[in-house]
Amino acid sequence: MDARFNLFDNAFADKFMKRFANAGMVLHQSSLPASTQELVSLRASQINGCGWCIDMHTKEAAAAGETAVRLHLVAAWRESTVFTDAERAALAFAEEGTRLADTHAGVSDETWDRVREHYDDDQTAALICLVALINAANRLAVTVHQRGGSYEAGMFAAAVS
């Protein structure tokens, strides 16, 4: 099934997507570890059912050296032993920041405290922005039915350059 709408074929949407991608580049240049960024993006995308983003972040993470075991266990990170305490805090933050409607408090104080134990101010800012950005990306891709499966590592960066 083809996507309903190609966001790169429309002049207005293409302009928006390039600026959206630039926000992502700011995050990639942050001190938040790249592996953490990919794991967080993958987990939020799993929750949101975004096949395109799951495909992209799995393949980008693998291309950057992430192991298959860790990628396979992201969905069950609480029941695995392959993530650091810092990564576990970031994954909990990603889940709570994605599932805002599930609780009136959004991100819990407990999760916030664990994030602050492991990440400095710049990394925390990057994590907050990353969760917001990946949730927006998921909504864009799911809305237009952008399907996963055909992504190749580096493809998105090439499309928005």
C-alpha angles and dihedrals in degrees: 000000000000122000115268092235134010107227090197096053095059115077095220095044092044090055090050094046092052091053090045089053090050088059087054090052090055088056093048089054092052125100092249102114113260091228090055090050092054094045092050092047091048094050095049089047091052091052091048094046094236106160094183094054093042089053093046098046094043092052095042090050092048091048088053091053103267112153124247091233093059093044091051092050100049092096089054099034093140089059096048139078101212101088128082121236089254092052091047090054090050092048091050089049091050092052095047093043090051097045096053094145092058094071136023091227099056106204110023123237089241092056092043090053091050091050091051091050090060107029132057123223096275093047091047091050089049091049092051092049092044093055090049093047097047091048089053091047090051091052092050094050097042092047093056094037094243100179128212127236106070100067119121122197111268094019097115094049089052092049095054099040 
